[in-house]
Amino acid sequence: MRMSKKYDAFVTWASGIKIPTNKKILDQMAAWSSTLNNKVNRNTIMSWRVMETNSMFADRISDVPKSYIREILKVAVSPNIISFAGGLPNRDLFPVQELQDAANAVFNDNPKDALQYSNTEGYLPLREFISRRYKEVKGLNIEPKNILITTGSQQALDLLGKTFINEKDKVIIEKPGYLGAIQLFSIYKARFSPVTLEEDGVNIAELKKASKKRNTKLMYTVPNFQNPTGITYSNEKREEIAEVLRGKPLILIEDDPYGDLRYRGEQQSSFMNFLPEQTILLGSFSKTVVPSFRTGWIVAPDEIMEKLIVAKQASDLHTNYFTQKLLVQYLDKNDLNDHISKIKDVYGHQCLAMIDSIKRHFPEEVSYTLPEGGMFLWVTLPHGISAMDLVQKAIEKDVAFVPGNPFYVDTEETISTLRLNFSCVDEATIETGIASLGQVIKDFIANKKSNSIKKK
Ligand SMILES: Cc1ncc(COP(=O)(O)O)c(C=O)c1O
């Protein structure tokens, strides 16, 4: 649909309000964002969404927040930079030879079948493996018919968006929350109800309020070693959450790609134990085998599974059958638990090394999470210190991280949090990088203090 000639675009602010604007203002906003000029509050830049008028593009794609962070981090790939910005599993731990052997076996044994189309639900032996593993590792009884193989757990989220979300339906999301879920539910034009993530899970008072809002369909959680914070929900919090949601027309999504990567502490119960009729579980082989296979899954009750299968069929017919067969071959000939132990050993040591370096090099006013697993640690700077400003200074000193900004859906305040990844950086490099970052933070705080004294 065309707009009146007077305006060239809408700017959609984080609050959801759309304001018509003209090309001159748009050009100015673009210039601000590309130079990251000091005069502009970066958090405000983060929150605008420009919708081109007379555009061929659908609103659902034009309205999704653009990641200015990605632009900043493009420089972080330079070999001189120590990057804690990534979110990837460590490639040195990929079981390359074992997967090559498995691929050869698939080619040697009925290759024509492995290269043919297959069914939407996924390869039955793979679903049986997942079902057995749920029983062994978590004590959960999940039948293969309630497991749908997806193209990564990211596609599982997409299918849930397709199946449940009408425009303006509400999704409860952790604050801060997983960027991929924020992007995904934005595509389906959901409204977000963010609830603050505390040390042991989401704030219950905020959840009670959010869950009462009309048309609230989903609550999205990453209860084990959350991305971005590394936080794990306690069993008590899980029970309280289940109590709040029980009986409401609302589905809880438990996204659990990191659950197997526990280095310390006790395994916590799945929401399946507390709220079985309303829980949908997501899993993935991306962090335990390899991400390139794009193999994940959804666990859902029969009635929901029926709809998800239709959504999946319309999306891509089925997940890559060859890699599903290859995975089954690999899982048959190798012990996945042994492989996961190797990953946990490396990540666990790197996590401890990062915590140890932070203790020695960061100023006392800085706080941080103590993850018991996963790949990330979350840092909170003193109030008013902008993580977006800090990342510029850090990159000048050859160290990178992800500022907290893109993980929030609703804030105009200065964001003082940041995410550090420890899966891809060895212990010696962690020490060097955290020492530099500590110095950058100290200089930044000192500078800010002296500027505010001068102003007075
Ligand atoms: C919380 C969370 N969910 C889902 C995904 C997507 O994983 P997959 O590779 O299975 O699509 C990620 C990826 O990093 C993630 O952190």
The ligand as an SDF file (V2000), in Angstrom:
LIG
                    3D

 16 16  0  0  0  0  0  0  0  0999 V2000
   19.0410  -20.1650   23.1630 C   0  0  0  0  0  0  0  0  0  0  0  0
   19.2510  -20.6200   21.7740 C   0  0  0  0  0  0  0  0  0  0  0  0
   18.2350  -21.2190   21.1140 N   0  0  0  0  0  0  0  0  0  0  0  0
   18.3760  -21.6590   19.8610 C   0  0  0  0  0  0  0  0  0  0  0  0
   19.5720  -21.5170   19.1770 C   0  0  0  0  0  0  0  0  0  0  0  0
   19.6620  -22.0200   17.7670 C   0  0  0  0  0  0  0  0  0  0  0  0
   20.3320  -23.2340   17.7240 O   0  0  0  0  0  0  0  0  0  0  0  0
   20.2910  -24.2390   16.5020 P   0  0  0  0  0  0  0  0  0  0  0  0
   21.6640  -24.3070   15.9590 O   0  0  0  0  0  0  0  0  0  0  0  0
   19.8290  -25.5420   17.0640 O   0  0  0  0  0  0  0  0  0  0  0  0
   19.3030  -23.7110   15.4940 O   0  0  0  0  0  0  0  0  0  0  0  0
   20.6570  -20.9110   19.8110 C   0  0  0  0  0  0  0  0  0  0  0  0
   21.9230  -20.7280   19.0920 C   0  0  0  0  0  0  0  0  0  0  0  0
   22.9080  -20.2600   19.5560 O   0  0  0  0  0  0  0  0  0  0  0  0
   20.4900  -20.4570   21.1430 C   0  0  0  0  0  0  0  0  0  0  0  0
   21.4760  -19.8540   21.8220 O   0  0  0  0  0  0  0  0  0  0  0  0
  1  2  1  0
  2  3  1  0
  2 15  2  0
  3  4  2  0
  4  5  1  0
  5  6  1  0
  5 12  2  0
  6  7  1  0
  7  8  1  0
  8  9  2  0
  8 10  1  0
  8 11  1  0
 12 13  1  0
 12 15  1  0
 13 14  2  0
 15 16  1  0
M  END
$$$$
